[in-house]
Amino acid sequence: MAGDSQVMHSPSVVLGASRLAVGGAFLAFPVASVRLLGVDSASAARMSWLARMAAARDLALGVGVLGAAVTHRGRVPALLATALVDAADAALVALAARDARVDKFRGLVVAAGAAGAAGAGIVAAADLVRRRRATAFAGASGEGSQR
């Protein structure tokens, strides 16, 4: 049971659950999600299909990260994939803010959040790799079998 508790509090679970929450919100409220960037109502309504497309992507990535966290398989690639998507989102929203396609302040806040999520994914993936190497080193040196 202690292993289950660790899985539930792992960065992978937090990142996966967060992505599911964002994807669910974008799917349920596509116009409102675009309006958060300061886009006018008419344009946001026309862009609702794009918000739903992003929602589907986020839901799929969230399920992938959570599945990897539960099965302990493919966690690093799943985290890196989400980090790459978040980094792209950050760059594209920042460019949209720069070009006044969205409200500058709101766009930069969203871009900063996406960049933070990308960083969190990279840090979580790097931590998993570090822990695997430490475990492999301990096992190879015989420390794991000695009491």
Sequence and secondary structure as in RCSB ss.txt:
>XXXX:A:sequence
MAGDSQVMHSPSVVLGASRLAVGGAFLAFPVASVRLLGVDSASAARMSWLARMAAARDLALGVGVLGAAVTHRGR
VPALLATALVDAADAALVALAARDARVDKFRGLVVAAGAAGAAGAGIVAAADLVRRRRATAFAGASGEGSQR
>XXXX:A:secstr
 HHHHHHHTSHHHHHHHHHHHHHHHHHH HHHHHHTTT  HHHHHHTHHHHHHHHHHHHHHHHHHHHHHHHTSSH
HHHHHHHHHHHHHHHHHHHHHHHTTSS HHHHHHHHHHHHHHHHHHHHHHHHHHHHHHHHHHHHHTTTTT  
